[in-house]
Amino acid sequence: MSHAFAMPVRVYMEDTDAGGIVYYVNYLKFMERARSEWLRQQGFNQQVLLDEGTQLVVYRLACHYAKPAKLDDAIDVTADIIDIGRCRMTFEQQAKRHGELLCSATVEIACLDAKRLRPKAWPPSLVALLDT
């Protein structure tokens, strides 16, 4: 079940801390963008899903920081689904510079009813896509 996706990210001044390295939380922002772009590539838009009553949220996250990225580095951020449940999806994500691992995370996403903020099953159109 591989739905691997990768996108390039450039490290800007706003991404770094006072020491000139990527501030740790920004890796999570890069990973969020990769998941959002993966979804967009599949033909889904988070605003449309929200308008239709579906909200996607991070339910659980485990992250490992291996090496720092620095200003102007070009990094690749990946998103690969490793597990799908009725209302949860788990991504394995990485940030790499020229193939060297900088940061990895396992991110569990929950599908919620946008009004009640309670778990709900994935939209059938997304399930059909993921079954291919």
Secondary structure as GFF3:
##gff-version 3
##sequence-region A 1 132
A	DSSP	beta_strand	5	10	.	.	.	ID=ss1
A	DSSP	three_ten_helix	13	15	.	.	.	ID=ss2
A	DSSP	alpha_helix	24	41	.	.	.	ID=ss3
A	DSSP	alpha_helix	46	51	.	.	.	ID=ss4
A	DSSP	beta_strand	54	65	.	.	.	ID=ss5
A	DSSP	beta_strand	74	84	.	.	.	ID=ss6
A	DSSP	beta_strand	88	97	.	.	.	ID=ss7
A	DSSP	beta_strand	100	113	.	.	.	ID=ss8
A	DSSP	beta_strand	118	119	.	.	.	ID=ss9
A	DSSP	alpha_helix	124	130	.	.	.	ID=ss10
###
